[in-house]
Amino acid sequence: MENADQLLTFTQVAIAVAGFAGIIGTFQFKEGEKIRRGDAVGLAVVVNTGLMSAFYSTLPLLLINFGVKDSTVWAISSGMTCFIYAYFSLDIAMRLKNFKKFKTVNKILIYLLFIVGFIVIIINFLNAFNIVFKREFGPYYISLIYSLGLVCYMFSRLLLRPIWRTLRKQEAEESNDNDLK
């Protein structure tokens, strides 16, 4: 599979996941229902990161179509990725209010995701400036893989968290009913 084929596949997957997340978000949060900050941030991560991934998987194709040589394409793409990842990381961090109240396992997961994101930024920075990496496709591809993994994880949380909440609520009600008997 050529780089262009991989990039186009990323574009399609990113748009599909962002679109499905939008549909789920629309129907999941009904009027009068309590919306939690974590759910809103999760939906924002899926949609924003999904659409960002779609754009950044087509950016190299745009540059290639203007005759930019490959090493310059990957340098520009990696450099721009550093900026957008840093921006989205700060945006997400700002939206995570009451972080101290999160469960320990969630805090660890969030820290881990931020650390991996920071490593991706460093890898792309090095690629953009021809340090360690030689302005190549691989480091840039890593950034796309990370964003897709993040989107898929957050999409599954968006989809499954309400189901688990409902199940826990039902089990608690059943347990209370059994205690009354």
QUIFEN-V560820 format. One record per backbone hydrogen bond with DSSP energy under -0.5 kcal/mol. NH is the residue of the N-H (numbers start at 0). CO is the residue of the C=O. If there is no record, write none. Layout:
BEGIN
nh-><NH,NH>
co-><CO,CO>
END
This chain:
BEGIN
nh-><5,6,7,8,9,10,11,12,13,14,15,16,17,18,19,20,21,22,23,24,25,26,27,28,29,32,39,40,41,42,43,44,45,46,47,48,49,50,51,52,53,54,55,56,57,57,58,59,61,62,63,64,65,65,66,67,71,72,73,74,75,76,77,78,79,80,81,82,83,84,85,86,87,88,89,90,91,92,93,94,95,96,98,100,101,106,107,108,109,110,111,112,113,114,115,116,117,118,119,120,121,122,123,124,125,126,127,128,129,130,132,139,140,141,142,143,144,145,146,147,148,149,150,151,152,153,154,155,156,157,158,159,160,163,164,165,166,167,168,169,170,171,172,173,174,175,176,177,178,179,180>
co-><1,2,3,4,5,6,7,8,9,10,11,12,13,14,15,16,17,18,19,20,21,22,23,24,27,29,35,36,37,38,39,40,41,42,43,44,45,46,47,48,49,50,51,52,53,54,54,55,57,58,59,60,61,62,63,62,68,68,69,70,71,72,73,74,75,76,77,78,79,80,81,82,83,84,85,86,87,88,89,90,91,94,95,97,98,102,103,104,105,106,107,108,109,110,111,112,113,114,115,116,117,118,119,120,121,122,123,124,126,125,130,135,136,137,138,139,140,141,142,143,144,145,146,147,148,149,150,151,152,153,154,155,156,159,160,161,162,163,164,165,166,167,168,169,170,171,172,173,174,175,176>
END
